[in-house]
Amino acid sequence: MPARTADESSNRRISERGAQRDGQRFRHMEDLSLHILDVAENGISAGADLIKIAVEEDLRRDTLTITIEDNGRGMEPEFLAKVLDPFVTTRTTRKVGLGLSLFQQSAREAEGDLEIRSTPGQGTSVRAYMSHSHIDRKPMGNMAETVITLIEGNPDTDFVYNHIKDGRKFVLDTREIREELEEIPLNNPEVIRFLRENLIQGLNELNEP
């Protein structure tokens, strides 16, 4: 067997470290906000400059629906057909299918499922639905910090976060905020502080009785 070159050995170590990080990350996906974060980051990696996140809680119908849409490169039909395979990947350091398959598993554990639609050159939509009151439904998690993490780490990407609970609505649209800020970047510390406070207050109001 021929000896590995230094570059091959280095690439192998990088790949192994990336796989290890992803494995640790996926093992700790104990709430739905982390699934949302993972799908949104997939969209950004696919070249999206707009990510739309919609969460709808309908307690009367006992449903929870989560939709993440992006305007990235989209997927070819052949790749889309196997994207829920835990081992499918578009990069050498991260298994895209693992995160999606775990999201699907979380939905199915709460009597729901996950659907993916994608068009090459237009983008991808991931929709998960489940029973809101199901004993095995994962908690929503910290959506304020999830959105802040996305904005802070991707200041050139726009995000629309729409959360509806029994008819009450909270919306954060960075396109509108960007217009008001003019030259100030979205990840400016003062802007992030304002956005975090706005998210926490808005989501708390949604959860008021």
ZILIN-V456128 format. One record per residue. N is the residue number from 1. RES is the residue in one letter. PHI is phi in whole degrees, -180 to 180 (none if undefined). PSI is psi in degrees with one decimal (none if undefined). BURIAL is b if it has 24 or more other C-alpha atoms within 12 Angstrom, else e. Layout:
BEGIN
n=N res=RES phi=PHI psi=PSI burial=BURIAL
n=N res=RES phi=PHI psi=PSI burial=BURIAL
END
This chain:
BEGIN
n=1 res=M phi=none psi=129.9 burial=e
n=2 res=P phi=-68 psi=145.2 burial=e
n=3 res=A phi=-69 psi=148.0 burial=e
n=4 res=R phi=-75 psi=144.2 burial=e
n=5 res=T phi=-76 psi=167.8 burial=e
n=6 res=A phi=-62 psi=-40.1 burial=e
n=7 res=D phi=-65 psi=-42.3 burial=e
n=8 res=E phi=-63 psi=-43.1 burial=e
n=9 res=S phi=-64 psi=-40.5 burial=e
n=10 res=S phi=-64 psi=-45.1 burial=e
n=11 res=N phi=-62 psi=-37.8 burial=e
n=12 res=R phi=-64 psi=-43.1 burial=e
n=13 res=R phi=-64 psi=-41.4 burial=e
n=14 res=I phi=-61 psi=-45.1 burial=e
n=15 res=S phi=-62 psi=-42.4 burial=e
n=16 res=E phi=-67 psi=-40.0 burial=e
n=17 res=R phi=-66 psi=-40.8 burial=e
n=18 res=G phi=-63 psi=-43.4 burial=e
n=19 res=A phi=-64 psi=-38.4 burial=e
n=20 res=Q phi=-65 psi=-42.9 burial=e
n=21 res=R phi=-62 psi=-43.8 burial=e
n=22 res=D phi=-64 psi=-40.0 burial=b
n=23 res=G phi=-61 psi=-43.4 burial=e
n=24 res=Q phi=-64 psi=-41.4 burial=e
n=25 res=R phi=-63 psi=-48.4 burial=e
n=26 res=F phi=-67 psi=-32.4 burial=b
n=27 res=R phi=-65 psi=-24.1 burial=e
n=28 res=H phi=-102 psi=18.9 burial=e
n=29 res=M phi=-79 psi=75.9 burial=b
n=30 res=E phi=-94 psi=-2.3 burial=e
n=31 res=D phi=-142 psi=163.9 burial=b
n=32 res=L phi=-70 psi=-28.2 burial=b
n=33 res=S phi=-62 psi=-30.3 burial=b
n=34 res=L phi=-73 psi=-33.1 burial=b
n=35 res=H phi=-64 psi=-42.3 burial=b
n=36 res=I phi=-61 psi=-44.1 burial=b
n=37 res=L phi=-59 psi=-43.8 burial=b
n=38 res=D phi=-64 psi=-45.2 burial=b
n=39 res=V phi=-66 psi=-42.1 burial=b
n=40 res=A phi=-62 psi=-41.0 burial=b
n=41 res=E phi=-67 psi=-32.7 burial=b
n=42 res=N phi=-60 psi=-43.2 burial=b
n=43 res=G phi=-63 psi=-41.1 burial=b
n=44 res=I phi=-64 psi=-41.1 burial=b
n=45 res=S phi=-64 psi=-24.4 burial=b
n=46 res=A phi=-88 psi=12.4 burial=b
n=47 res=G phi=91 psi=10.5 burial=b
n=48 res=A phi=-70 psi=142.1 burial=b
n=49 res=D phi=-114 psi=6.5 burial=b
n=50 res=L phi=-144 psi=123.5 burial=b
n=51 res=I phi=-121 psi=126.2 burial=b
n=52 res=K phi=-111 psi=125.4 burial=b
n=53 res=I phi=-118 psi=123.5 burial=b
n=54 res=A phi=-126 psi=128.3 burial=b
n=55 res=V phi=-123 psi=124.2 burial=b
n=56 res=E phi=-125 psi=118.6 burial=b
n=57 res=E phi=-109 psi=118.0 burial=b
n=58 res=D phi=-119 psi=96.2 burial=e
n=59 res=L phi=-70 psi=-29.2 burial=e
n=60 res=R phi=-67 psi=-40.2 burial=e
n=61 res=R phi=-91 psi=-3.5 burial=e
n=62 res=D phi=58 psi=48.7 burial=e
n=63 res=T phi=-128 psi=147.5 burial=b
n=64 res=L phi=-131 psi=122.8 burial=b
n=65 res=T phi=-124 psi=130.8 burial=b
n=66 res=I phi=-124 psi=127.1 burial=b
n=67 res=T phi=-129 psi=129.9 burial=b
n=68 res=I phi=-123 psi=121.0 burial=b
n=69 res=E phi=-120 psi=144.6 burial=b
n=70 res=D phi=-137 psi=162.4 burial=b
n=71 res=N phi=-110 psi=35.6 burial=b
n=72 res=G phi=-79 psi=-157.3 burial=b
n=73 res=R phi=-69 psi=-21.7 burial=b
n=74 res=G phi=75 psi=-179.1 burial=b
n=75 res=M phi=-127 psi=142.8 burial=b
n=76 res=E phi=-69 psi=151.2 burial=e
n=77 res=P phi=-54 psi=-36.5 burial=e
n=78 res=E phi=-65 psi=-40.8 burial=e
n=79 res=F phi=-73 psi=-39.5 burial=e
n=80 res=L phi=-60 psi=-36.4 burial=b
n=81 res=A phi=-64 psi=-24.1 burial=e
n=82 res=K phi=-119 psi=13.0 burial=e
n=83 res=V phi=-68 psi=-19.9 burial=b
n=84 res=L phi=-86 psi=0.3 burial=b
n=85 res=D phi=-67 psi=124.6 burial=e
n=86 res=P phi=-58 psi=-19.6 burial=e
n=87 res=F phi=-105 psi=3.3 burial=e
n=88 res=V phi=-78 psi=144.1 burial=e
n=89 res=T phi=-154 psi=152.5 burial=b
n=90 res=T phi=-104 psi=-4.9 burial=e
n=91 res=R phi=-135 psi=165.3 burial=e
n=92 res=T phi=-82 psi=-14.7 burial=e
n=93 res=T phi=-112 psi=1.6 burial=e
n=94 res=R phi=-150 psi=128.4 burial=b
n=95 res=K phi=-89 psi=100.3 burial=b
n=96 res=V phi=-60 psi=-41.3 burial=b
n=97 res=G phi=-65 psi=-25.9 burial=b
n=98 res=L phi=-65 psi=-46.2 burial=b
n=99 res=G phi=-63 psi=-41.7 burial=b
n=100 res=L phi=-68 psi=-39.7 burial=b
n=101 res=S phi=-67 psi=-34.8 burial=b
n=102 res=L phi=-70 psi=-35.2 burial=b
n=103 res=F phi=-64 psi=-43.2 burial=b
n=104 res=Q phi=-62 psi=-41.4 burial=b
n=105 res=Q phi=-62 psi=-42.3 burial=b
n=106 res=S phi=-61 psi=-40.9 burial=b
n=107 res=A phi=-66 psi=-44.1 burial=b
n=108 res=R phi=-67 psi=-30.8 burial=e
n=109 res=E phi=-65 psi=-21.3 burial=e
n=110 res=A phi=-112 psi=35.9 burial=b
n=111 res=E phi=60 psi=37.7 burial=b
n=112 res=G phi=-131 psi=-156.1 burial=b
n=113 res=D phi=-166 psi=179.7 burial=b
n=114 res=L phi=-130 psi=137.0 burial=b
n=115 res=E phi=-124 psi=142.3 burial=b
n=116 res=I phi=-128 psi=129.9 burial=b
n=117 res=R phi=-126 psi=138.9 burial=b
n=118 res=S phi=-152 psi=141.7 burial=b
n=119 res=T phi=-128 psi=124.0 burial=e
n=120 res=P phi=-55 psi=129.9 burial=e
n=121 res=G phi=84 psi=-4.9 burial=e
n=122 res=Q phi=-122 psi=-34.5 burial=e
n=123 res=G phi=135 psi=-173.3 burial=b
n=124 res=T phi=-136 psi=144.9 burial=b
n=125 res=S phi=-126 psi=127.4 burial=b
n=126 res=V phi=-117 psi=124.5 burial=b
n=127 res=R phi=-126 psi=124.1 burial=b
n=128 res=A phi=-118 psi=137.0 burial=b
n=129 res=Y phi=-135 psi=151.5 burial=b
n=130 res=M phi=-165 psi=169.2 burial=b
n=131 res=S phi=-75 psi=125.7 burial=b
n=132 res=H phi=-65 psi=-39.1 burial=b
n=133 res=S phi=-94 psi=1.9 burial=e
n=134 res=H phi=-60 psi=138.1 burial=e
n=135 res=I phi=-63 psi=-26.5 burial=e
n=136 res=D phi=-97 psi=5.2 burial=e
n=137 res=R phi=-71 psi=132.4 burial=b
n=138 res=K phi=-70 psi=149.6 burial=b
n=139 res=P phi=-65 psi=158.0 burial=b
n=140 res=M phi=-64 psi=-37.0 burial=b
n=141 res=G phi=85 psi=-168.2 burial=e
n=142 res=N phi=-93 psi=87.2 burial=e
n=143 res=M phi=-68 psi=-30.8 burial=b
n=144 res=A phi=-60 psi=-47.0 burial=b
n=145 res=E phi=-71 psi=-32.2 burial=b
n=146 res=T phi=-62 psi=-46.7 burial=b
n=147 res=V phi=-66 psi=-41.5 burial=b
n=148 res=I phi=-63 psi=-41.3 burial=b
n=149 res=T phi=-58 psi=-42.7 burial=b
n=150 res=L phi=-66 psi=-45.4 burial=b
n=151 res=I phi=-67 psi=-46.1 burial=b
n=152 res=E phi=-65 psi=-36.7 burial=b
n=153 res=G phi=-86 psi=-12.2 burial=e
n=154 res=N phi=-139 psi=65.0 burial=b
n=155 res=P phi=-65 psi=-16.7 burial=b
n=156 res=D phi=-93 psi=-2.3 burial=e
n=157 res=T phi=-101 psi=141.9 burial=b
n=158 res=D phi=-96 psi=145.7 burial=b
n=159 res=F phi=-130 psi=136.3 burial=b
n=160 res=V phi=-119 psi=116.7 burial=b
n=161 res=Y phi=-114 psi=117.1 burial=b
n=162 res=N phi=-122 psi=115.9 burial=b
n=163 res=H phi=-122 psi=120.5 burial=b
n=164 res=I phi=-118 psi=133.3 burial=b
n=165 res=K phi=-137 psi=110.8 burial=b
n=166 res=D phi=50 psi=45.1 burial=e
n=167 res=G phi=91 psi=-18.8 burial=e
n=168 res=R phi=-85 psi=143.9 burial=e
n=169 res=K phi=-132 psi=141.1 burial=e
n=170 res=F phi=-127 psi=131.9 burial=b
n=171 res=V phi=-132 psi=133.9 burial=b
n=172 res=L phi=-126 psi=124.2 burial=b
n=173 res=D phi=-127 psi=109.7 burial=b
n=174 res=T phi=-68 psi=-17.6 burial=b
n=175 res=R phi=-65 psi=-40.1 burial=b
n=176 res=E phi=-69 psi=-41.2 burial=e
n=177 res=I phi=-65 psi=-39.5 burial=b
n=178 res=R phi=-61 psi=-37.9 burial=b
n=179 res=E phi=-63 psi=-39.2 burial=e
n=180 res=E phi=-73 psi=-33.3 burial=e
n=181 res=L phi=-75 psi=-25.3 burial=e
n=182 res=E phi=59 psi=-105.0 burial=e
n=183 res=E phi=-90 psi=-6.0 burial=e
n=184 res=I phi=-80 psi=127.7 burial=e
n=185 res=P phi=-71 psi=153.9 burial=b
n=186 res=L phi=-65 psi=-27.0 burial=b
n=187 res=N phi=-92 psi=14.7 burial=b
n=188 res=N phi=-59 psi=134.3 burial=e
n=189 res=P phi=-53 psi=-39.9 burial=e
n=190 res=E phi=-69 psi=-36.8 burial=e
n=191 res=V phi=-66 psi=-44.0 burial=e
n=192 res=I phi=-61 psi=-42.0 burial=b
n=193 res=R phi=-61 psi=-44.5 burial=e
n=194 res=F phi=-62 psi=-45.0 burial=e
n=195 res=L phi=-65 psi=-40.3 burial=b
n=196 res=R phi=-62 psi=-45.7 burial=b
n=197 res=E phi=-63 psi=-40.9 burial=e
n=198 res=N phi=-64 psi=-42.2 burial=e
n=199 res=L phi=-66 psi=-46.6 burial=b
n=200 res=I phi=-62 psi=-45.2 burial=e
n=201 res=Q phi=-64 psi=-45.6 burial=e
n=202 res=G phi=-63 psi=-42.5 burial=b
n=203 res=L phi=-72 psi=-34.4 burial=b
n=204 res=N phi=-63 psi=-39.8 burial=e
n=205 res=E phi=-65 psi=-34.7 burial=e
n=206 res=L phi=-63 psi=-33.2 burial=e
n=207 res=N phi=-91 psi=0.0 burial=e
n=208 res=E phi=-68 psi=143.5 burial=e
n=209 res=P phi=-66 psi=none burial=e
END
